[in-house]
Amino acid sequence: MLERGYDAMKGYSQSKLAQVIFTFGLAEQLRGTRVTVNALHPASLMDTKMVQSTFGYNMSTVEEGTDWHVFYPCLGGSLQSRIE
C-alpha cells in the first residue's frame, strides 16, 4: 500500500500544522460574527495507547494536557486576568 516510508513524527507535525491552518481559515470565514476560533494543542505526544504504539515514548502526561489553563479559555474564561 505505501510505496515510500512513512515518518510518524512528520505526519504528526503536519497534522498539527493543518489544524492551525484550518483555524486561521475558519476565523477568516467567521470574521464579523461573535464567534471566536481557537487552535488548541494541549500537550505534545501525551501518554496514550496510540502514542505509545506509534512512537514508543511520550513527551507529556494526559494530566498535563488536561490542565485548567488549556481548557479554561474554551469555556469562555480569559487568561489575561490570571497572567497579570
N, C-alpha and C positions, 0 to 999 in steps of 0.2 A: 504494500500500500504506500509506504513512504519511500520515495526514491532517493531522498537525501537524509542525512542525520537530523534528528530533532534535538534542539537545545532547550531544555525545560526552563532554564533561567531566562533565556532570551524570550521565550513565549510568555512567561510570567511578566517580565518587564514590559513587553509590548502590550499585554492586556491592561496593565496599569496605565500606560500612556493612552490607550484607546478610551479608557474611562474618563480621563481628564479632557481629551479632545471632544468626546461626546458631551461632556458637561458644558464646555465653552459654547458648543453649537446650540445646545438646549437653552442656555442662558440668553443667547442672542435671539432665539425664537420667542422667548418669553419676556424680552425687554419691554418695559412699559406696563407690565402687569404687576400684581402684588405678590408674585411667586419668586422665591429665592431658590437658586440652584447651587448645590454644593457637591464637590467631589470628596468622598470620604475614603481615606486609606488609613484604617485604624492601626495597623502594625504590619511589619514585614515578616512573611513566612511564619505565621502563627503555628503553634504545635498542634496540628490536626492530623488525622489519618492520611488525608490526601497529600499534605506537605511531606509527611514522613515517608510515604510510599514513593513520591516523586523525587524528592531531593535528598532524603535520608538524614536531614537535620532541620532544625528550626532556628529562627533568629529572635523570636519573641514568644511570649506565652499568650494564651487566649485571654487571660486576665488583663494583660497589658492592652490587648485590642479592645477590651470592653470597659476601659476606664471611663469615668463620667465625663472627662474633658473631651472625649471623642464624640459622644452621643448627645451631650447637653445642648449644643447649638442646633442639632436636628430637632430637638423638642421645643425650639422657639426661644431658648436662652441665649444670652450673649456672654462671651468670654471676656469682653473688654473690661467689664466691671471687676472681674476676678483677677485680671492682669495688673491693673493699676493699683 
